[in-house]
Amino acid sequence: MAKIVGGINVTHVPYLGRAIAGNLQQEPYWKPFFDGFPPVQAWLDKVKPDVAVVVYNDHGLNFFLDKMPTFAIGAAPEYHNADEGWGIPTVAPFAGDVDLSWHLVDQLIEAEFDLTTCQEMLVDHAFTLPIEMLWPERGPKTIRTVPICQNTVQFPLPSPKRCLAFGRAIGKAIEAWDSDARVVVLGTGGLSHQLDGKRAGFINKKFDLEFMDKLVTDPDWISQYSVPDIVELTGTQGVELLNWVTCRGALGDKVRTVHTNYHIPISNTAAGLLAMETV
């Protein structure tokens, strides 16, 4: 059976793409954030995952407000991105893992999660940038991928409790996959930030750090909060932390922290990185 080696939660701010393209990682503004990645890259070199299941939210490249599924999964042989208007260079396509995708579709529907299944799927910066940061020398055979897109854009959103349950169903399905593949789960987005309105620039460092700690030690802790609670605590766009919750759910009961980094601000966002290994 397949093995989940761990999970990585990471910010996906579009501006990071411009920093990567401009080789700005060691400039003072960017260095505290990018310095968090070498320990995680070293861990990935050690555990050698074959597939990354990426939980993220789309920003209009693949879905828009007129059609916004709660949960969508890619089932394509490869995934392309396109110009989103942020000035981020487009990158080479990402290899898919069709066998795992259809296995997840079957298992998750059996577990009573309603999915939109996408046999063609564009992926935006929320998918591409974390992979570019974690595998900076990415080649065509570096990592196969399965994108899982969650709605964190248009209400109603899935609750933290629902996302945790969804993640646990994903983890159970991966472990039931008849393969010797090693799988890493990514959750991208957040942490606290609000990009518009009266609270534009809002960051809640205290909550972010508690959330990161509880995600490792007591993931059910987040279930006490409703989506409106999360918006109040983390800002309108801070609800992207739901992707972190789903990732954590997939990892099982016990994990150990591989590495963590927290830096504010990156483009008005609390930028987080949390790598966990299953135990």
C-alpha positions in Angstrom: 0.0 0.0 0.0 1.0 3.6 -0.5 2.7 5.5 2.4 2.1 9.1 3.5 5.5 10.4 4.5 4.2 13.7 5.8 2.7 17.0 5.0 3.8 20.6 4.3 1.7 23.7 4.8 2.9 26.9 3.2 1.9 30.4 2.1 1.2 31.0 -1.6 1.4 34.8 -2.0 1.6 35.7 -5.8 4.4 38.2 -5.1 6.6 35.2 -4.2 6.6 34.2 -7.8 8.1 37.6 -8.8 10.7 37.2 -6.2 11.7 33.7 -7.5 11.7 34.9 -11.1 14.0 37.9 -10.1 16.3 35.8 -7.9 15.5 38.0 -4.9 15.5 35.3 -2.3 18.5 36.7 -0.4 17.3 40.4 -0.4 16.4 41.7 3.1 12.7 41.8 2.4 12.5 38.1 1.3 15.4 36.4 3.1 13.6 35.7 6.4 10.9 33.8 4.5 13.0 31.9 2.0 15.5 30.9 4.6 12.9 28.6 6.0 12.9 26.3 3.0 16.4 24.6 3.0 15.6 22.4 6.0 12.3 21.3 4.4 14.0 20.7 1.0 16.6 18.6 2.8 13.8 16.5 4.5 12.1 16.0 1.1 15.5 14.8 -0.3 15.6 12.3 2.6 12.0 10.9 2.4 11.8 11.1 -1.4 8.1 11.4 -2.1 6.8 10.2 -5.5 3.6 12.1 -5.5 2.4 15.4 -4.0 -1.4 15.7 -3.2 -1.8 19.5 -3.2 -4.8 21.1 -1.3 -5.2 24.7 -2.4 -7.8 27.3 -3.5 -8.3 28.6 -7.0 -8.1 32.3 -7.7 -10.2 32.5 -10.8 -7.9 30.7 -13.2 -9.9 27.5 -13.2 -13.1 28.4 -11.4 -15.0 31.7 -11.0 -17.8 32.9 -8.8 -20.5 31.6 -11.3 -19.2 28.0 -10.8 -17.4 27.4 -7.5 -17.3 23.8 -6.3 -16.7 23.1 -2.6 -14.2 20.4 -3.4 -12.7 19.6 -6.8 -10.0 17.1 -7.8 -7.8 16.9 -10.9 -7.7 13.6 -12.8 -5.5 14.7 -15.7 -2.1 13.4 -16.9 -0.6 16.8 -16.6 -1.6 20.3 -15.3 -0.8 23.6 -16.9 -0.9 27.1 -15.5 -1.5 30.4 -17.3 -1.0 34.2 -17.0 -3.0 35.3 -14.0 -2.2 39.0 -14.4 0.3 39.1 -11.4 3.4 39.3 -13.6 4.3 35.7 -12.6 6.1 33.8 -15.4 4.3 30.7 -16.5 6.2 27.5 -15.7 6.5 24.0 -17.2 3.5 21.7 -16.8 3.2 19.5 -13.8 2.9 15.7 -14.2 -0.3 14.2 -12.8 -0.9 10.8 -11.3 -4.1 9.6 -13.0 -4.2 6.3 -11.1 -4.2 8.0 -7.7 -6.6 10.7 -8.8 -9.3 8.2 -9.8 -8.6 6.1 -6.7 -9.2 9.2 -4.6 -12.4 10.1 -6.5 -13.8 6.7 -6.0 -12.8 6.5 -2.3 -13.9 10.0 -1.4 -17.3 9.7 -3.1 -17.7 6.4 -1.2 -17.0 8.3 2.0 -19.9 10.7 1.0 -17.9 13.7 -0.1 -19.3 15.2 -3.2 -16.5 16.1 -5.7 -16.2 17.9 -9.0 -13.9 15.7 -11.0 -11.8 17.6 -13.6 -10.2 15.7 -16.4 -8.8 19.0 -17.6 -7.6 21.5 -15.0 -5.6 24.7 -15.0 -3.6 25.3 -11.8 -2.7 28.8 -10.5 -0.1 30.3 -8.1 -1.6 28.5 -5.1 -0.5 25.2 -6.7 2.5 26.2 -8.7 4.5 28.4 -6.2 4.6 26.0 -3.3 6.0 23.3 -5.6 8.5 25.8 -7.1 9.7 26.7 -3.6 9.9 23.1 -2.3 11.5 21.6 -5.4 13.4 24.6 -6.9 15.3 22.3 -9.3 12.1 20.7 -10.5 12.3 18.6 -13.6 9.6 16.6 -15.5 10.1 13.5 -13.2 10.7 15.3 -9.9 7.2 14.8 -8.5 3.8 13.7 -9.7 0.9 15.7 -8.5 -2.8 15.5 -7.7 -4.5 18.9 -7.2 -7.4 19.1 -4.8 -9.1 22.5 -4.9 -11.2 23.8 -1.9 -13.6 26.7 -1.9 -12.2 29.4 0.4 -13.5 32.2 -1.9 -17.3 32.4 -2.0 -19.7 31.7 0.9 -20.8 29.2 2.0 -17.4 27.7 2.7 -16.7 24.2 4.3 -16.2 24.5 8.0 -12.9 23.7 9.7 -14.6 20.5 11.1 -15.6 19.5 7.6 -12.2 20.2 6.1 -10.5 18.1 8.9 -12.9 15.2 8.1 -12.2 15.6 4.4 -8.5 15.5 5.1 -8.9 12.3 7.1 -10.8 10.7 4.3 -8.1 11.7 1.9 -5.5 10.1 4.1 -7.4 6.9 4.5 -7.9 6.7 0.8 -4.2 7.3 0.1 -3.2 4.5 2.5 -5.6 2.2 0.7 -4.1 2.9 -2.7 -2.5 -0.3 -4.1 0.9 1.2 -4.9 4.3 1.4 -3.4 4.4 5.2 -3.9 5.5 7.6 -1.2 3.0 10.5 -0.9 3.4 14.0 0.6 0.4 16.2 1.2 0.6 19.9 0.8 -1.8 22.5 2.1 -1.3 26.0 0.7 -2.5 29.5 1.6 -2.8 31.9 4.5 -2.0 32.6 7.2 -3.9 35.6 8.6 -4.4 38.4 6.0 -7.0 40.7 4.6 -6.4 42.5 1.4 -9.4 44.8 1.2 -12.0 46.7 3.2 -11.7 48.4 6.6 -9.4 45.8 7.9 -7.0 45.7 5.0 -3.6 44.7 6.3 -5.0 42.8 9.3 -2.6 40.2 10.8 -3.2 38.1 13.9 0.2 36.8 14.9 -1.0 35.3 18.2 -3.7 33.2 16.6 -1.5 32.2 13.7 1.2 30.8 16.1 -1.4 29.0 18.3 -3.0 27.5 15.2 0.4 26.2 13.9 1.1 24.7 17.3 -2.3 23.1 17.7 -2.3 21.8 14.1 0.6 19.5 15.2 -0.5 18.6 18.7 -4.3 18.8 18.7 -5.8 19.3 15.2 -9.4 19.0 16.5 -8.8 22.2 18.3 -9.7 24.2 15.1 -13.1 22.5 15.0 -14.4 24.8 17.7 -14.4 27.7 15.3 -17.0 28.5 12.6 -16.1 30.0 9.2 -17.2 33.5 10.4 -15.1 33.0 13.5 -12.1 32.3 11.3 -12.8 35.4 9.2 -12.9 37.5 12.4 -9.7 36.0 13.8 -7.6 35.9 10.6 -9.2 38.3 8.0 -11.2 37.7 4.9 -8.5 35.9 3.1 -7.2 34.1 6.2 -9.8 31.4 5.6 -7.2 29.9 3.3 -5.9 28.2 6.5 -8.7 25.7 5.8 -6.3 24.1 3.2 -3.8 23.6 6.1 -6.5 21.9 8.1 -7.3 19.5 5.3 -3.7 18.7 4.8 -3.3 18.0 8.5 -6.3 15.7 8.6 -4.7 13.5 5.9 -1.6 12.8 8.1 -3.3 10.7 10.8 -3.2 11.1 14.6 0.4 11.7 15.3 3.0 13.8 13.5 6.3 15.4 14.5 7.4 18.8 13.4 10.2 18.7 10.8 10.6 22.5 10.5 8.5 25.6 11.0 8.9 29.3 10.0 6.7 32.3 10.5 7.4 35.8 9.0 5.4 39.0 8.7 4.6 40.6 6.5 5.0 39.3 3.0 2.7 41.4 0.8 0.4 42.1 3.8 0.3 38.4 4.6 1.5 36.4 7.6 3.7 34.0 5.8 3.9 30.5 7.3 5.7 27.3 6.7 5.1 24.0 8.6 6.5 20.7 7.6 5.3 17.6 9.5 6.4 13.9 9.4 4.1 11.1 10.1 5.0 8.9 13.0 
